[in-house]
Structures are given as C-alpha cells and as structure tokens.
Amino acid sequence: MDTLFLSDYSELVQGSLLMKKLPFLKLVVFDVDGVLTDGGLYYGAEGESIKRFNVKDGVALKLLPKWGIDVAVITAKDSAPLRKRMSDLGLKHVYYGCHDKAAAFDELMETLSLEPEQVAYIGDDVIDLQVMPKVGVSFCPADAHILLRRHCDIVLKHSAGQGVARELADLVLSTRMKLDVAYELASRPEFEKKDS
C-alpha cells in the first residue's frame, strides 16, 4: 500500500471505500469522450474529426493489466482516431457505438465471468448511469455532469482528458503496493510493446 499517495485522499480512506473495494478489482471499464478525452469535438479542414488523448492515461491503460486489472472501453462514439488510439494501446475489450451501454456491459461481464464487485466503471455523462449501478465502484471526472457526481462513489480530482485514467489507476494500484513498485514496469523497454 502507498500510504503517502493515499494521504491525498483522506476522505476516501477514512470512509474505507478504498480499503474495502479497490484492492479486489479485476476490471476497470472506461467511457471515452469526457473521460479519456476532454470531450471537445475538433474538426479538420476536410471535416474529419480529431480527438485529443492524454499520454499519461495511455500509460495507465497499459499498466493496469500488467498488475492483473483488465481494462475495457464502452463508448457511444466510433471514429477512426478512436479506433487508432485503442489499437495503439492494445486494448482487447472495446465496444464502439454503444448507445445501450448496459447491454454491452452485460455482454462483457459474461465474456469475462466477473462479479459486479470486481468491476469499476468511469463515465462523465448521463448515458453512463446505465452502467454505474451495476458495478462495485463507480468513478467520474471532476467536471462530470452533476447527476454523475451525485451517483458515483468517487469523484476524481482531475477533469476530462487531463489524466483521469492515470489518477484512477494510481488510486487502485496504491491500495495494493507502493506506486514506485507499480511503475517500475513502465520504465522497462518492453512496456511499450503491445501484448499479443
């Protein structure tokens, strides 16, 4: 456990939510727009969409599986930039264009044979309320819609696209080990390679 890191989250530690749930997670499911991106819509001169992802989040999405915590994405959007980023990260469980996120989540749970208490979900808008009640721990960025902030277990300190996944990963990993131990894997050259 990384008590120094967790001291910045004393309200969570004192409420014991971290201690009871985060160490046992086996899967974190991410929304994309408003979580892994800043939620803005960028268009190029030819009308093509452009998305901005935070490289720090990429490290988190690759590091969690190295410590036995699988990662999935369920997003209502679908675009070439999104598919390219998910491919670059080597993510295996990605559901694109999902307007029924609950159905996609149920399919994912069946595929991975997990119980709800083993799963966390992070989203930023009302469509994510389809999934949040189904998981053991729910997160949202600091700038999520008010309904998400009311209904999720943990409101993160970072806003959309500003390292939200990294903060979530640090919270989860810090309940299991010191963060310098967790990140030792990220300093190895093979960390950047996709798992086959």
SULGI-V205835 format. One line per field, one symbol per residue. psi: psi as a letter, one per 20 degrees, with the letter a starting at -180 (. if undefined). A space follows every 50 residues. Layout:
psi = ???
//
This chain:
psi = qnhggihilhhgghijgghhghijqipppprfpifiriiqopprhjjqqp qoqphhhggghhgghhkjoqprpoqirprghghgghghikphnpoqkoim hggggggghggilqqhijqqqprirhhiihhgiirhpqqqrhkrqhhghh iqgoorhqrpjkkghggggggghiihrqhhggihhiiqhihiqqq.
//
